[in-house]
Amino acid sequence: MRVALAALLVLLAACSRGKSSPTGEAPAPSSSVITLGMAVGTCPDVAACERECDAGSPDRCRRLAATYAFGEGVPQDERRAEGLFEHACDMGDPSACLFAGQAQEYAHGVPKNDVKAGKLYARSCDLGWPAGCFNEGIMFENGRGVPADREKAGDLYQIACTAGSKTACAKAQEMHAPPVPFFLDGGVP
């Protein structure tokens, strides 16, 4: 529980991508933050997790990655964590793809690489993890690592919306709405 709480706090700090609402309320956390408590667990027996990861268990590779990411019973090693998250992703663990993407996007143990982050988020989404779709939507909305594409961002947000994220629903609606014209003189059409 302590690890999940620590991870949640780290991601709340790292993932503050949103802006204040017009009413001045703080933005809702991204769906990747919300799913963190469900997806991250560590390994109480690191040697056993290493054996199981080497034997092909994506769950154990993801848990081993989290163990190194948070320094739970081992020295913290974000570089090793990112490699293990990617390995678990390659084996089909969608939450591991999301965490590997976040490591790439926020330079945790590896140089910042938005292109690779976008690909990892896409893999997470393709594997059915709505938080991966949400993060990939952010990349398309902002043109980071991928060409800016409001329609694609809206479609990705809609996947997370369908999974229950109210923030994603609002973003999907915003991205699918026609852009508001901007006039330099402040006039209206």
N, C-alpha and C positions, 0 to 999 in steps of 0.2 A: 504494500500500500504506500509506503514511504517513497518507493521508486516511482510509482505512478504519479504521486503528488508532485515530486521533484520534477519529473518530466513535463507535467502539465504546466508548472510554473516556468520552466525553461522555454517551452513552446509559446506560452502566452507572451513572454518577453520577445522571443525571436520572430513570432508570426504576427506582430501587430501591423498588419497590412491595411486594415480598414481605416476609414476616416470617421470623424464624429458625425452623427446624424444631424439633420437640421434642428432637432430639438435639443442638441447638446449632449445626448446620451452617448455613453461609450459604445463602440462597435461591438457586435456579437463576435465571439471567437469563431475562427474558421472551423469547418467540420473536421479538419485534421486534428485540431486541439481537442475537440469533443471525443473523438474516437480513441485518443491516446490511452486513456485509462483502460479501455477494453483490450487493446492490442499489445501493449508492452508488458512483458514480464521478464524477469531475469532468471538466471540459473543459480540455484543454491549450491549445486555441485558442478563446478566449471568443467572438471575433467570429464564427467559423464556427458555434459552438453557438447563438449568438443567431439567426443566419440560419436555421439548421435548425429551431430552436424556432418561430420566426415562420412557417416553412413548414409547421408541423404535426407535427413529430416529438416525441412525448411523451418518448422516451428522451433526446433532447437537452435538452428543458426540464427534466427531472429532474436531469440531469447539471449543467446550468447552475445550477439551484437549489442543488445540493450545492456547487458552486464558490463561490457567494456565501455559503452557510451557514458554510463553513469558511475563507473568505477565501483561497482557493487561487489566487494570481495576480491577485486583485482585492481591493479593500477588503471586509472582511466586512460583510455587509448581510443580517441575518436577516429583515427585513421583505420585502425583494425575494425572498429565498430562499423564504419561505412562499408568496408570490404565485405564484412559478414552480412550486412543488410543487403548488399547487392547480390551476394551469393544466394541468400534466401529468396530474393526477388527472382533470380534466374531459375530457381526451383519452383516458382509459382506462388510465392507468399505475397499477396497484394499489399498488406500493411508494411512489409519490409521494403517494397518498392517505394511506398510513400516516404518512409523514414530515410531511405537512401537518397531520394530526391531532395528532401529537406537538408540533408548533409551537404549535398552539392549546391543547393540554392543559398545556404547560409554559411558555407565554407567551414563546416565542422569536420576537421581532420583532413580535409582535402581542399585544393584551391576552388574558389567559387566557379561554378560552371552551370549557367542557366540553361544551356542547350541540353546538357545531360540531365539536369533536373527535370526539364520538360518531358524528356523521353521516359524517365522513371515514373513521373506522375501519369503519363499516358499508359504505361504498362500496368500500373496500379488500377487505373480506371478500366482498362481492357479486361483485367482479371476480376472486375466486379466490385471494386472498393470505392464507394461514392466519395470519400474524402480525397482520393486520388483525382477523381473527376473535378472536384471543387478546386484543388490546387492547380490542375492543368488549366482550368478555366481562368484562373487568375493570371497565369502566364500568357494566355491568348488575349485576355482583356488588356494587359499592359504591354504586350509585345516584347516580353522578356524570354529569350531563348527560342522563340517562335515568332513568326510574323503576327502583328496585331490583327485580330479577327473577332469582331464583336459577335457575329452570328455563331461562330464556333464556340466562343466563350459562353454565350447564352445556352447553347445546346448542352455543354458540359455542366453548367450550373443547374440546368433542368434535371439532369440525372441525380445530382445531390439533393435537389428539391424533392424529387419523387421519393427519395430515401428518407425525407423528413426534416431537412435543414431549412428553416425559415429564412435564414440569411441567404442561402442559395436561391430560394424562390424569388426574393426581392432582386437579387443580382440577375437572375434569368429574365425577369420582366424588364429590368433596366436595359439589358443588352439587346433584347428583341424589340424594344421600342425604337422608333426612328430617332436619329440624333437631333438634338435641338440646334437650330442654326445659331451661329455666333456671329455677331456683327461688331466690327471694331468701333463704330460710333455709338454702340449701345442701343441702337434702334431695333425695332421689330419688323418682321417682314410685312 
